[in-house]
Amino acid sequence: MSNITFNLPDILLLSDYNGNFDLFTDAVYSVFFKDFVKDKTFFRGEKLKLKWHPLYQNKAYTFYHMTHKGKDEQNRVPDLRRCERIPWAKPTIEHCDTWKLKIWPQQRSGQGGLKDRLCIWLEMDNEPDYIVILDIREKYKLLWTAFVLEYPHEKRKRKKEYEAWFKTQKSPGKT
């Protein structure tokens, strides 16, 4: 981990909305809408796109993926840790190089075969680490998802994945 200070927005807490999940979700979506729909987000100068379909409760499917977890796409459940950290996604993406974050490509199985993804890892001292995933398409990049590494084994798995990729690089540089 570096000595860089991350200037991150405050997380959103369900308790700030008196435990009202609907109000909390509206606040989370407001941040998502501002950061990714209204104002747009850029990764290394390239504007990111969102996956809109299928719509989830009249919201972009990317929002669903960034705020819910589960292997079965039809039965994902809300994840408070993901929701709380939605304000971190945009700065993590836009400051990944100045913050010297770990960034590496990966391939994941998906509909139609292997999918090219890019991982951006925000390592934290006093908070769970945060990962943002971009989906690499032929002519653009999609903001795919973001999640928290809540358990030590999750962090070990990502570290192993990053180090395996890093060993394949002839000289360190941008991904």
N, C-alpha and C positions, 0 to 999 in steps of 0.2 A: 504494500500500500504506500502511496506517496504522501507527502506533507501538504498537498494541495487542499485548500479549504473549498468545499462545494457550497456555492450560494444557492441553496434549494428553497423553494417555497415551503411553507408549513404543510404538514399532512392534514387531510380532512378527517375529522373524527365523528363517528356516529353519535357520541355523547354531546357534541356541539349542536346536534339537532334533536336533543332530548330523546334519543333512541328511536326517533321516527325514521324508519328505513326509507320511506318514500321521499321525504324531504332531503335526506342524506343522498340518495341516488340522484335526485334533481341537482343537488350541488355538485356532485361528482361529474354529472353530464355537462353542467355549465362550464366547468373547467375544460373538459374534453372538447366541447364545442368551440370555446374561445381559442384554445391552443392548436386544434387540428382542423377545424372547419372554417372558422371565421378568419383567423390570423395566419394559418398555415404554419408548417414546421419544415425546416430544411436540414438535410443531412449532407454535410460537406458541399454546400451550395446547391444541392438538388432538392427540389420541392417533393415532399413525400405525398403519396396518395393514400386513400383509405379504402378498405373493402366495405362497400355499402350493402351488398346483397348476400344472403337474405337479410332483410331488415329485422332487427330485434327490438320489439316495442317501439317501432317507428324511429329507431336510432341506427346508426351505422353498425354493421356487424363487427368492425374493429373495436368499437366500444364494448360490445358483449365479450369479445375475446380478452380485452384488457381488464375486465372487472369480474369475470367468472372463471372458474376452474373445473377441470374434469376431462377425462379422456373421451367420453361420449359427447359429441358435439350437440346433440339434441337435449342432453340432460345435464348441462353444466350448471354449477351452483354459484351464487354470489360469493366472492372472496373479499372480506373486509380489508385485508392487507393490500390487495391490488387496488381496491377503491380508494383507500386512504392516500395512496402514493401516486394517484393520477397526476397531481401537480408536478411530480418529479420527471415525468416522461419527456416533456419538451426540452427542459434544460439538459437532461442526460443526453439526448440526441444532439442538440445544437452545440453543446460544449464538450463533446466526447474527446476531441483532440486536445483542446486547451487544458482539460482536466486529466489528460493522459490515461483515459480509461482503456481497459482491455477490450479489443474489438477483433473478432475473428469470424470467418465464414464457417458454415456448417451445412450439412444436407440432412433433411428430415423427410420421412415418408409422408406422402399426402395423396390426395385424389389425383390420379394420373401419373403417379410415380414419385421420384425424388424431387424435393423442392430445395432451392438454394436460399439460405437464410444468412443473416448477418446478426451476430450477437454483440450487444454493447453492455458491458458489466460495470456498474457503479458499486464499487466496494466501499463499505461503510465501517466505521469504528464502533459506533454506539447504536446502530440500527441494523436491521437485516439488510443484506445486499439486495440490489435491484437490477434486474436484467430487462433490457428492451430488445425485442426481436423485429428485424426488418425482413420482409420477403423480397427477394431480388428477382425482378422480372426483366425481360429482354430490354425494354426501353424505359423502365421506371422502377421505383422502389415503393413498396407498400409498408406502412406501419402495420405490423401483424399482431403483436401482443406485448405485454410486459408483466413481470411477476416478481415476487419476492422470494429470496432464498431463505426460508425460515429455519431449515434444519442443517446441521453440520454436513450430513451426507450429500445434500444438494450442492453445497459449496464445493466439497471435494470433487464431485462429479464434474462441475463446470471448470474447476481448476485443471483437472486431468484433461478435459477436452481442449481447453485453451493451450495448455503446455504441449499436447500432442500436435496441435496445429503449428504452434510457434517453432517446434523442432524442425518442421518441414520448410521453414523460411530460410533462404540463404543469407539474407541480411534483414534485420528488423526494419520495418517501414509501415506505411499505411496499407490497410486492407482495402 
